[in-house]
Amino acid sequence: MTIHREGYKTIAITALIFGLLNLVSFTFLSAGSPWLAMIVFVVTLFFLLFIISFFRIPNRILSINEGQIICPADGKVVVIEEVTEVEYFKDKRIQVSIFMSPANVHVNRNPITGEVIYNQYHKGKYLVAWHPKSSTENERWSVVARNGHGEILYKQIAGALAKRICNYTSVGHAVQQGDEYGFIKFGSRVDVLLPLTAKIHVQINEVVKGGVTVLASW
């Protein structure tokens, strides 16, 4: 396991706060109220470990298959439905949405190998990530990649806690299936818009792993 570069600053600040709070706590509380000092230590240690865990990148064997579309994120499948996609395709698509809780790994991975032909950031609201309108009204970052099988749109969506979306792709960029393409801080969701002919391999409420679980096939 490694730590994502987006977490270095946050972890450093959290560690500094942890040290300062416990220095003050043990200086002024340990003599008269040692139990209170211990509570402060345990709570702040838990928070520090949570922050470190949030930015983890676990070691895993990635699924690489040109005929398959791989899950771009860890989390739970919360939506599988036919929708009218209005941003890019402007036609009927199958939308599969993956909700990421704060406990999930938040590295986002390319679901296919191909070329980025569309990349657009949208300012927006911060509705809870499972809200039906979050897909079109929340802050989000959309990417369309194309290969010999077709085109898909995958969309990073901010939630009530997520205040920063990181995206490392650009138009014309050649992406590799399973490679990291972005990161969302503190809980959100990723939508994948697939052709109607795609065969879906996941189910509602299924827990999936980014870069590992097969989402669909062409």
BAZA-70079 format. One line per 2 residues: number of its first residue (from 0); their letters; for each residue x, y, z of N, C-alpha, C, CB. Coordinates in steps of 0.1 Angstrom, whole numbers. Glycine has a CB too. Example, Ala and Ser with C-alpha at 12.3 -4.5 7.8 and 13.67 -1.06 7.14 Angstrom:
REM residues 2
0 = as = 132 -57 78 123 -45 78 132 -33 78 113 -45 90 ~ 128 -22 71 137 -11 71 129 0 79 141 -6 57 .
//
This chain:
REM residues 218
0 = mt = 8 -12 0 0 0 0 9 12 0 -9 0 12 ~ 5 22 -8 11 35 -8 1 46 -5 18 38 -22 .
2 = ih = 6 58 -3 -2 70 0 -3 79 -13 3 78 12 ~ -15 83 -16 -16 91 -28 -10 105 -26 -31 93 -32 .
4 = re = -5 111 -36 2 124 -35 -8 135 -31 8 127 -49 ~ -21 133 -34 -31 144 -31 -32 144 -15 -44 141 -37 .
6 = gy = -27 134 -8 -29 134 6 -18 139 14 -32 120 10 ~ -6 142 8 6 146 16 3 158 24 17 148 6 .
8 = kt = -2 168 19 -5 181 26 -15 179 37 -9 192 17 ~ -26 172 34 -37 170 43 -32 161 55 -49 163 37 .
10 = ia = -24 151 52 -19 142 63 -9 150 71 -12 130 57 ~ -1 158 65 9 166 73 2 175 83 18 174 64 .
12 = it = -8 182 78 -16 192 86 -23 184 97 -26 200 78 ~ -29 173 94 -36 165 104 -26 160 115 -43 153 97 .
14 = al = -15 155 111 -5 150 120 0 162 129 7 144 113 ~ 2 174 124 6 185 132 -5 188 142 8 197 123 .
16 = if = -17 189 138 -28 191 147 -29 180 158 -42 192 140 ~ -27 168 154 -27 157 164 -16 159 174 -25 143 156 .
18 = gl = -4 162 170 7 164 179 4 176 189 19 167 172 ~ -1 187 183 -3 199 192 -14 196 202 -7 211 183 .
20 = ln = -25 190 197 -36 188 207 -32 178 218 -48 181 199 ~ -24 168 215 -20 159 225 -9 164 234 -15 146 219 .
22 = lv = -1 173 229 9 180 237 2 189 248 18 189 228 ~ -8 196 243 -16 204 253 -24 196 262 -26 214 245 .
24 = sf = -30 185 257 -38 176 265 -30 170 277 -44 165 257 ~ -18 164 273 -10 157 283 -3 167 293 0 148 277 .
26 = tf = -1 179 288 5 189 296 -4 194 307 10 201 288 ~ -17 196 303 -26 202 313 -37 192 319 -34 213 306 .
28 = ls = -38 181 313 -49 172 317 -44 159 324 -58 168 306 ~ -32 154 320 -27 141 324 -26 140 339 -13 138 318 .
30 = ag = -23 151 346 -21 150 361 -35 149 368 -13 162 366 ~ -44 158 364 -57 158 371 -67 149 365 -62 172 371 .
32 = sp = -67 148 352 -77 139 345 -71 131 335 -88 149 339 ~ -63 121 339 -56 112 329 -66 105 319 -48 102 336 .
34 = wl = -78 102 324 -87 95 315 -92 104 304 -100 90 323 ~ -93 117 307 -97 127 296 -86 129 286 -101 140 303 .
36 = am = -74 129 291 -62 130 282 -61 118 273 -49 131 290 ~ -65 106 279 -64 94 270 -76 94 260 -66 81 279 .
38 = iv = -87 99 264 -98 100 254 -94 109 242 -111 105 261 ~ -88 120 246 -84 130 235 -74 123 226 -77 142 241 .
40 = fv = -64 115 232 -54 108 224 -61 98 215 -44 101 233 ~ -70 90 220 -76 79 212 -84 85 200 -85 70 221 .
42 = vt = -92 96 204 -101 102 193 -92 108 182 -110 112 200 ~ -82 116 186 -74 122 176 -65 112 168 -64 133 183 .
44 = lf = -61 101 175 -54 91 168 -63 84 157 -48 81 178 ~ -75 81 161 -84 75 152 -86 84 140 -98 73 159 .
46 = fl = -88 97 142 -90 107 131 -77 107 122 -93 121 136 ~ -66 107 128 -53 107 120 -52 95 111 -41 109 129 .
48 = lf = -55 83 117 -55 71 110 -65 70 99 -56 59 119 ~ -77 76 101 -87 77 91 -82 85 79 -100 83 97 .
50 = ii = -76 96 82 -71 105 71 -61 98 63 -66 118 77 ~ -52 91 70 -41 83 62 -48 73 54 -31 77 72 .
52 = sf = -58 66 59 -64 55 52 -72 60 40 -74 48 61 ~ -78 72 41 -85 78 30 -77 79 18 -91 91 34 .
54 = fr = -64 83 19 -55 85 8 -47 73 4 -46 97 11 ~ -51 61 9 -43 49 6 -45 45 -9 -48 38 15 .
56 = ip = -35 38 -14 -36 32 -27 -32 17 -25 -26 39 -38 ~ -41 8 -24 -38 -6 -21 -32 -13 -33 -51 -13 -17 .
58 = nr = -23 -22 -30 -18 -31 -41 -28 -40 -45 -5 -38 -36 ~ -31 -41 -58 -40 -50 -64 -37 -54 -78 -55 -44 -63 .
60 = il = -42 -66 -82 -40 -70 -96 -51 -64 -104 -39 -86 -97 ~ -48 -56 -114 -58 -49 -122 -63 -58 -133 -53 -37 -128 .
62 = si = -76 -56 -137 -82 -64 -148 -79 -56 -161 -97 -66 -146 ~ -73 -62 -171 -70 -56 -183 -76 -65 -194 -54 -54 -185 .
64 = ne = -86 -59 -202 -92 -67 -212 -99 -57 -222 -103 -77 -207 ~ -94 -56 -234 -100 -46 -244 -114 -48 -247 -92 -47 -257 .
66 = gq = -120 -60 -244 -134 -62 -247 -143 -59 -235 -136 -76 -251 ~ -137 -54 -224 -144 -52 -212 -143 -37 -207 -140 -61 -201 .
68 = ii = -152 -33 -200 -152 -19 -193 -151 -22 -178 -165 -11 -197 ~ -140 -17 -172 -137 -19 -158 -142 -8 -149 -122 -21 -157 .
70 = cp = -146 -11 -137 -151 -1 -128 -141 9 -125 -155 -8 -115 ~ -144 22 -127 -134 33 -125 -132 36 -110 -139 45 -132 .
72 = ad = -140 31 -101 -139 35 -87 -143 24 -78 -147 47 -84 ~ -138 24 -65 -143 15 -55 -157 21 -50 -133 14 -43 .
74 = gk = -165 12 -45 -177 16 -39 -189 7 -41 -181 30 -44 ~ -201 12 -40 -213 4 -42 -221 9 -54 -222 5 -29 .
76 = vv = -226 0 -62 -234 3 -74 -248 8 -69 -235 -9 -84 ~ -251 20 -72 -264 26 -67 -274 29 -78 -261 38 -59 .
78 = vi = -269 29 -90 -278 32 -102 -274 23 -114 -278 47 -105 ~ -284 16 -120 -283 10 -133 -296 13 -140 -280 -5 -132 .
80 = ee = -296 22 -150 -308 26 -156 -305 32 -170 -316 36 -148 ~ -315 32 -178 -314 39 -191 -318 53 -190 -324 32 -202 .
82 = vt = -309 62 -195 -312 77 -193 -309 83 -207 -302 83 -182 ~ -314 96 -207 -311 104 -219 -299 113 -215 -323 113 -224 .
84 = ev = -287 110 -221 -275 118 -217 -275 131 -225 -262 109 -221 ~ -274 142 -218 -276 155 -224 -263 163 -225 -286 163 -215 .
86 = ey = -253 159 -219 -240 167 -220 -233 165 -233 -232 164 -208 ~ -231 152 -237 -222 150 -248 -229 141 -259 -210 142 -244 .
88 = fk = -234 130 -256 -240 121 -266 -253 126 -271 -241 107 -261 ~ -261 131 -261 -275 136 -264 -283 125 -270 -274 148 -274 .
90 = dk = -282 113 -264 -291 102 -268 -292 93 -256 -285 94 -281 ~ -299 81 -259 -301 72 -248 -288 64 -245 -312 62 -252 .
92 = ri = -285 63 -232 -274 55 -227 -278 47 -214 -262 65 -224 ~ -269 38 -211 -271 31 -198 -262 37 -188 -268 15 -200 .
94 = qv = -268 42 -177 -260 49 -167 -258 39 -155 -267 61 -162 ~ -245 37 -152 -241 29 -140 -234 39 -130 -233 17 -144 .
96 = si = -239 40 -118 -233 49 -109 -228 42 -97 -244 59 -104 ~ -216 46 -93 -209 39 -81 -207 50 -70 -195 34 -86 .
98 = fm = -213 47 -59 -212 56 -47 -199 53 -39 -224 56 -38 ~ -191 63 -36 -179 61 -28 -181 67 -14 -167 67 -35 .
100 = sp = -181 59 -4 -182 64 10 -168 69 14 -187 54 20 ~ -167 77 25 -154 82 29 -144 71 32 -156 91 41 .
102 = an = -150 58 35 -141 47 38 -135 40 26 -149 37 47 ~ -141 43 14 -136 37 2 -122 42 -3 -146 38 -9 .
104 = vh = -116 35 -11 -104 40 -18 -109 50 -28 -96 28 -25 ~ -103 61 -30 -108 72 -38 -100 75 -50 -109 84 -30 .
106 = vn = -91 66 -54 -84 67 -67 -94 63 -78 -71 58 -67 ~ -94 71 -88 -103 68 -100 -94 63 -111 -111 81 -104 .
108 = rn = -98 52 -118 -90 46 -128 -98 45 -141 -87 31 -124 ~ -90 46 -152 -96 46 -166 -103 32 -168 -86 48 -177 .
110 = pi = -116 32 -172 -123 20 -174 -119 13 -187 -138 22 -174 ~ -114 20 -197 -110 15 -210 -96 21 -214 -121 17 -220 .
112 = tg = -90 14 -224 -79 20 -231 -84 27 -243 -68 9 -235 ~ -79 39 -245 -84 47 -256 -78 61 -257 -99 47 -257 .
114 = ev = -85 70 -264 -81 84 -265 -92 93 -259 -79 87 -280 ~ -88 102 -251 -97 112 -246 -101 122 -256 -91 119 -233 .
116 = iy = -114 122 -259 -119 131 -270 -128 142 -264 -127 123 -280 ~ -130 142 -251 -138 152 -244 -134 153 -230 -154 150 -246 .
118 = nq = -132 165 -225 -128 167 -211 -134 180 -206 -113 166 -209 ~ -143 180 -196 -150 192 -192 -153 192 -178 -163 194 -200 .
120 = yh = -148 203 -171 -152 205 -157 -164 214 -156 -140 212 -149 ~ -173 211 -147 -185 219 -145 -186 223 -130 -198 211 -149 .
122 = kg = -188 236 -127 -191 240 -114 -205 236 -111 -189 255 -112 ~ -208 235 -98 -222 231 -95 -224 230 -80 -225 217 -100 .
124 = ky = -235 223 -76 -239 222 -62 -232 211 -55 -255 220 -61 ~ -235 209 -42 -229 198 -34 -240 191 -28 -219 204 -24 .
126 = lv = -250 186 -36 -260 177 -31 -254 164 -26 -271 174 -41 ~ -260 157 -17 -255 143 -14 -253 135 -26 -264 136 -3 .
128 = aw = -243 127 -26 -239 120 -39 -250 111 -44 -226 113 -37 ~ -258 105 -35 -268 96 -40 -281 103 -45 -272 86 -29 .
130 = hp = -281 116 -44 -293 124 -49 -294 122 -64 -292 139 -45 ~ -306 119 -69 -308 117 -83 -303 129 -92 -323 115 -86 .
132 = ks = -304 141 -87 -300 153 -95 -285 156 -94 -308 165 -91 ~ -278 148 -85 -263 151 -84 -256 149 -96 -258 143 -72 .
134 = st = -260 140 -105 -254 137 -117 -253 148 -127 -260 125 -124 ~ -263 157 -126 -264 168 -136 -262 182 -129 -277 168 -143 .
136 = en = -264 183 -116 -264 196 -109 -252 198 -100 -276 197 -101 ~ -245 187 -96 -234 189 -87 -221 193 -95 -231 176 -79 .
138 = er = -211 198 -87 -198 199 -93 -193 186 -99 -188 205 -83 ~ -188 186 -111 -185 173 -117 -174 175 -128 -197 167 -123 .
140 = ws = -168 164 -132 -158 165 -142 -160 153 -152 -143 164 -136 ~ -163 156 -164 -167 146 -174 -156 143 -184 -179 150 -181 .
142 = vv = -154 130 -187 -144 126 -196 -150 116 -206 -131 119 -189 ~ -148 118 -219 -152 108 -229 -140 102 -235 -161 114 -240 .
144 = ar = -139 88 -235 -128 81 -241 -133 73 -252 -120 73 -231 ~ -125 71 -263 -129 63 -274 -119 53 -278 -132 73 -286 .
146 = ng = -123 41 -282 -114 31 -288 -121 24 -299 -109 21 -277 ~ -116 13 -304 -122 7 -315 -136 1 -313 -113 -4 -319 .
148 = hg = -139 -1 -300 -153 -6 -297 -163 5 -296 -152 -13 -284 ~ -159 17 -293 -169 27 -291 -165 38 -282 -182 22 -287 .
150 = ei = -174 46 -277 -172 57 -268 -179 55 -255 -175 70 -274 ~ -173 59 -244 -180 60 -231 -177 73 -224 -177 48 -222 .
152 = ly = -186 77 -216 -184 89 -208 -184 85 -193 -196 100 -210 ~ -173 89 -186 -173 87 -172 -171 100 -164 -161 77 -168 .
154 = kq = -178 101 -154 -180 114 -147 -178 114 -132 -195 119 -150 ~ -168 122 -128 -166 123 -113 -175 134 -108 -151 127 -111 .
156 = ia = -182 130 -97 -192 139 -92 -189 142 -77 -206 133 -93 ~ -189 155 -74 -187 159 -60 -199 156 -52 -183 174 -59 .
158 = ga = -198 154 -38 -209 152 -30 -210 162 -19 -208 138 -23 ~ -217 160 -8 -219 170 2 -206 172 10 -229 165 12 .
160 = la = -197 162 10 -184 164 17 -173 166 7 -181 152 26 ~ -174 161 -5 -163 162 -14 -162 177 -20 -165 152 -26 .
162 = kr = -151 183 -18 -150 197 -22 -139 199 -32 -147 206 -10 ~ -133 188 -36 -122 189 -46 -122 177 -55 -109 192 -40 .
164 = ic = -123 179 -68 -122 169 -78 -108 171 -85 -134 168 -88 ~ -100 160 -86 -87 161 -93 -89 152 -105 -76 156 -84 .
166 = ny = -85 158 -117 -86 150 -129 -73 153 -137 -98 155 -138 ~ -66 142 -141 -53 143 -147 -53 141 -163 -44 134 -141 .
168 = ts = -65 141 -169 -66 138 -183 -68 151 -191 -77 129 -186 ~ -66 151 -204 -69 162 -213 -72 156 -227 -57 172 -214 .
170 = vg = -79 165 -235 -83 160 -248 -70 156 -256 -91 171 -256 ~ -71 145 -263 -60 140 -271 -51 131 -263 -52 151 -276 .
172 = ha = -53 130 -250 -45 121 -241 -48 107 -243 -47 125 -226 ~ -38 98 -246 -40 84 -247 -40 78 -233 -29 77 -255 .
174 = vq = -51 71 -229 -52 66 -216 -52 50 -216 -66 70 -209 ~ -47 44 -206 -46 30 -205 -56 25 -194 -32 26 -201 .
176 = qg = -63 14 -198 -72 8 -188 -65 5 -175 -78 -5 -195 ~ -71 9 -164 -66 6 -151 -57 17 -145 -59 -7 -151 .
178 = de = -52 26 -154 -43 36 -149 -51 47 -142 -35 43 -161 ~ -45 53 -132 -52 64 -125 -54 76 -134 -43 68 -113 .
180 = yg = -66 81 -133 -69 94 -141 -75 105 -132 -79 91 -151 ~ -77 102 -119 -82 113 -110 -84 108 -96 -96 118 -116 .
182 = fi = -89 118 -88 -91 115 -73 -102 125 -69 -77 117 -65 ~ -110 120 -60 -121 129 -54 -119 128 -39 -135 125 -58 .
184 = kf = -118 140 -33 -115 141 -18 -128 140 -10 -108 153 -15 ~ -129 130 -2 -139 129 9 -153 125 4 -140 141 17 .
186 = gs = -154 114 -3 -167 108 -6 -175 114 -18 -176 109 6 ~ -179 106 -27 -187 111 -38 -192 99 -47 -178 120 -47 .
188 = rv = -193 101 -60 -197 91 -69 -191 93 -83 -212 90 -70 ~ -191 82 -90 -187 82 -104 -198 76 -113 -173 74 -106 .
190 = dv = -202 83 -123 -212 78 -133 -204 73 -145 -223 88 -136 ~ -209 62 -151 -204 57 -164 -216 56 -173 -196 43 -162 .
192 = ll = -215 63 -185 -225 63 -195 -221 54 -206 -229 77 -200 ~ -228 43 -208 -225 32 -217 -235 31 -229 -224 19 -210 .
194 = pl = -230 25 -240 -240 23 -251 -251 14 -247 -232 17 -264 ~ -262 15 -253 -273 6 -250 -270 -9 -253 -286 10 -257 .
196 = ta = -261 -11 -262 -257 -25 -265 -248 -31 -255 -251 -25 -279 ~ -243 -23 -246 -233 -29 -236 -240 -39 -227 -227 -18 -227 .
198 = ki = -232 -50 -224 -237 -60 -214 -232 -57 -200 -233 -74 -219 ~ -242 -54 -191 -238 -50 -178 -235 -63 -169 -249 -42 -171 .
200 = hv = -224 -62 -162 -220 -73 -154 -221 -71 -139 -205 -77 -157 ~ -226 -60 -135 -228 -57 -120 -242 -55 -117 -220 -44 -116 .
202 = qi = -245 -55 -104 -259 -54 -100 -260 -43 -90 -264 -67 -94 ~ -273 -38 -88 -275 -28 -77 -271 -33 -64 -291 -24 -77 .
204 = ne = -264 -24 -56 -259 -27 -43 -247 -36 -43 -270 -33 -34 ~ -242 -39 -54 -229 -47 -55 -217 -38 -51 -227 -53 -69 .
206 = vv = -209 -44 -43 -196 -37 -39 -186 -40 -49 -192 -41 -24 ~ -180 -29 -55 -170 -31 -66 -157 -25 -63 -176 -25 -79 .
208 = kg = -146 -29 -70 -133 -24 -68 -128 -17 -81 -123 -35 -64 ~ -124 -5 -80 -118 2 -91 -106 -5 -98 -115 16 -87 .
210 = gv = -107 -6 -111 -96 -13 -118 -96 -28 -118 -83 -8 -112 ~ -106 -33 -110 -106 -48 -108 -120 -54 -113 -104 -52 -94 .
212 = tv = -131 -49 -108 -144 -54 -111 -148 -51 -126 -154 -49 -101 ~ -153 -61 -133 -157 -59 -147 -171 -52 -146 -158 -72 -155 .
214 = la = -172 -40 -151 -185 -33 -151 -194 -37 -162 -183 -18 -152 ~ -188 -39 -174 -196 -42 -186 -187 -47 -197 -205 -30 -191 .
216 = sw = -193 -52 -207 -185 -56 -219 -192 -50 -231 -184 -72 -220 ~ -185 -48 -242 -190 -41 -254 -200 -51 -261 -178 -38 -263 .
//
